[in-house]
Amino acid sequence: MGREQGCLATGRREVLRQVAQSAKGLKQQVQRDVSGYTQARHLALVPNLLLPECWAPTHLDTPQTFYKVVAAIHGKLVSVFDGVTEYELARTLHAKRGGAAWAPLDACYFGFQTPQEAVAAQFPRNSRLKKAAKVLIQIRVQGRAYQHSSGMWAFSQVTPMLFLSNITDSSGIVILPARYLTSGVKL
């Protein structure tokens, strides 16, 4: 009888080990599924049919730092492309279209992950202020975004955080004096 009880105890331990292992695997699967549902919820309203192949939608859950080049004209920092959109420190800009859904790509603000990429970027031919003096700015972004296969990003909202430098004609980066970094640039 003692030998039988020992075998039963060993069998029970093995069954409990298998159940625990199976439960752990199921828990991990549920976590993966929930993560997938969260990502799917963020991407649910992406206008995929209108998105060019080289662009991919994504969601930035935490604030991240990117860089952008803007034009300096008439004492203001404005979009090189449209010549109208004005950039001010700590003032968040929101896409003009898209609302609670994903902003269309042509209503987004564009930026790059490094200052070097931002400075090296080519502006579209029809940019209004392509020949104006330029300034490199640091932007904070979060939320819905699109990533281009070339490394360019498009955001539905951006917040300028620092005016970093003048950009020379040879596309070198000239860092601004520290007094401009916190109080804005007087052009």
C-alpha positions as CSV (number, residue, x, y, z in Angstrom):
1,M,0.0,0.0,0.0
2,G,2.9,2.4,0.8
3,R,4.3,1.9,-2.6
4,E,1.0,2.6,-4.3
5,Q,0.6,5.9,-2.3
6,G,4.1,6.9,-3.3
7,C,3.2,6.3,-7.0
8,L,-0.1,8.2,-6.6
9,A,1.7,11.2,-4.9
10,T,4.3,11.2,-7.7
11,G,1.6,11.1,-10.3
12,R,-0.3,14.0,-8.6
13,R,2.9,16.1,-8.5
14,E,3.4,15.5,-12.2
15,V,-0.2,16.5,-13.0
16,L,0.1,19.6,-10.9
17,R,3.4,20.6,-12.6
18,Q,1.7,20.1,-16.0
19,V,-1.3,22.1,-15.0
20,A,0.9,25.0,-13.6
21,Q,3.0,24.9,-16.9
22,S,-0.2,25.0,-19.0
23,A,-1.7,27.9,-16.9
24,K,1.6,29.9,-17.3
25,G,1.4,29.3,-21.1
26,L,-2.2,30.4,-21.2
27,K,-1.5,33.5,-19.1
28,Q,1.3,34.5,-21.6
29,Q,-1.0,33.9,-24.5
30,V,-3.7,36.1,-23.0
31,Q,-1.1,38.9,-22.4
32,R,-0.1,38.7,-26.0
33,D,-3.7,38.8,-27.2
34,V,-4.5,41.8,-25.0
35,S,-1.4,43.6,-26.3
36,G,-2.5,42.8,-29.8
37,Y,-6.0,44.1,-29.1
38,T,-4.6,47.3,-27.7
39,Q,-2.5,47.9,-30.8
40,A,-5.5,47.0,-33.0
41,R,-7.7,49.5,-31.2
42,H,-5.1,52.2,-31.9
43,L,-4.9,51.3,-35.5
44,A,-8.7,50.7,-36.0
45,L,-9.4,54.0,-37.7
46,V,-6.3,54.2,-39.9
47,P,-7.3,55.3,-43.4
48,N,-5.3,52.4,-44.9
49,L,-6.9,52.7,-48.3
50,L,-5.6,56.3,-48.6
51,L,-2.2,55.6,-47.2
52,P,0.7,55.2,-49.7
53,E,2.6,51.9,-49.5
54,C,5.8,53.4,-48.1
55,W,4.0,54.8,-45.0
56,A,3.0,52.6,-42.0
57,P,0.7,53.7,-39.2
58,T,2.0,53.4,-35.6
59,H,1.2,54.7,-32.1
60,L,3.7,56.3,-29.8
61,D,2.5,55.5,-26.3
62,T,5.0,57.7,-24.5
63,P,6.3,61.2,-25.4
64,Q,9.3,61.0,-27.7
65,T,11.8,63.6,-29.1
66,F,12.1,64.3,-32.8
67,Y,13.6,67.1,-34.9
68,K,12.3,69.4,-37.6
69,V,13.6,72.2,-39.8
70,V,11.5,75.4,-40.0
71,A,11.9,78.7,-41.8
72,A,12.8,81.9,-40.0
73,I,11.0,84.8,-41.6
74,H,9.7,88.2,-40.4
75,G,10.7,87.4,-36.8
76,K,8.7,84.1,-36.7
77,L,9.4,80.4,-37.2
78,V,7.1,79.0,-39.8
79,S,6.7,75.9,-41.9
80,V,9.1,75.7,-44.8
81,F,6.4,73.9,-46.8
82,D,3.3,76.0,-46.4
83,G,4.9,79.3,-45.1
84,V,2.0,79.8,-42.7
85,T,2.1,77.3,-39.9
86,E,3.8,79.1,-37.0
87,Y,5.9,77.3,-34.4
88,E,6.2,78.6,-30.8
89,L,7.9,77.0,-27.8
90,A,5.7,74.7,-25.7
91,R,2.6,75.4,-27.9
92,T,1.1,72.1,-29.2
93,L,0.0,72.1,-32.8
94,H,-2.8,69.7,-33.9
95,A,-3.5,68.5,-37.4
96,K,-6.1,70.7,-39.0
97,R,-8.1,67.6,-40.1
98,G,-8.6,64.2,-38.6
99,G,-10.1,65.1,-35.2
100,A,-10.5,62.0,-33.0
101,A,-9.6,59.8,-35.9
102,W,-6.3,59.4,-37.7
103,A,-5.2,62.7,-39.4
104,P,-4.8,62.4,-43.1
105,L,-1.1,62.3,-44.1
106,D,-1.3,65.7,-45.9
107,A,-2.5,67.3,-42.6
108,C,0.3,66.0,-40.5
109,Y,3.6,67.6,-39.2
110,F,6.8,65.9,-40.4
111,G,9.9,65.2,-38.4
112,F,13.0,63.0,-38.0
113,Q,14.5,61.0,-35.2
114,T,17.9,62.7,-35.4
115,P,19.0,66.3,-36.0
116,Q,21.2,65.1,-38.9
117,E,18.3,63.5,-40.7
118,A,16.2,66.6,-40.3
119,V,18.9,68.9,-41.7
120,A,19.7,66.5,-44.6
121,A,16.0,66.2,-45.6
122,Q,14.9,67.4,-49.0
123,F,11.8,69.6,-49.0
124,P,9.1,69.1,-51.7
125,R,9.6,71.3,-54.9
126,N,6.5,73.3,-54.1
127,S,7.7,74.4,-50.7
128,R,6.9,78.1,-50.2
129,L,10.0,79.0,-48.1
130,K,12.5,76.6,-49.5
131,K,15.1,79.4,-49.9
132,A,14.4,81.1,-46.5
133,A,16.8,81.0,-43.5
134,K,16.2,77.8,-41.6
135,V,16.3,76.8,-37.9
136,L,16.4,73.3,-36.5
137,I,13.9,72.7,-33.7
138,Q,13.4,69.9,-31.2
139,I,9.8,68.6,-31.0
140,R,8.0,66.4,-28.6
141,V,5.5,63.9,-30.1
142,Q,3.1,61.3,-28.8
143,G,0.1,59.4,-30.1
144,R,-0.9,58.6,-33.7
145,A,1.9,58.7,-36.2
146,Y,3.0,57.4,-39.6
147,Q,6.5,56.2,-40.4
148,H,7.9,56.4,-43.9
149,S,10.3,53.7,-45.1
150,S,13.0,56.5,-45.6
151,G,13.0,57.3,-41.9
152,M,10.7,60.4,-42.1
153,W,7.8,60.5,-39.6
154,A,4.4,62.3,-39.8
155,F,2.5,63.3,-36.6
156,S,-1.0,64.5,-35.8
157,Q,0.4,66.7,-33.1
158,V,3.8,68.3,-32.2
159,T,5.0,70.5,-29.4
160,P,8.2,72.6,-30.2
161,M,10.5,72.2,-27.1
162,L,13.8,73.9,-28.2
163,F,15.0,76.0,-31.0
164,L,18.4,74.4,-31.5
165,S,20.3,76.0,-34.3
166,N,20.6,78.0,-37.4
167,I,21.3,76.0,-40.5
168,T,23.9,77.3,-42.8
169,D,23.7,77.2,-46.6
170,S,26.0,74.2,-46.6
171,S,23.5,72.4,-44.3
172,G,25.9,72.5,-41.4
173,I,24.4,72.8,-37.9
174,V,25.4,76.0,-36.0
175,I,24.3,75.6,-32.4
176,L,22.5,78.7,-31.1
177,P,23.8,80.5,-27.9
178,A,22.2,79.1,-24.7
179,R,20.1,82.2,-24.2
180,Y,18.0,81.3,-27.2
181,L,17.3,77.7,-26.1
182,T,15.0,78.6,-23.2
183,S,13.5,81.9,-24.1
184,G,12.9,81.4,-27.8
185,V,14.6,82.9,-30.8
186,K,14.4,86.6,-31.6
187,L,15.0,86.8,-35.3
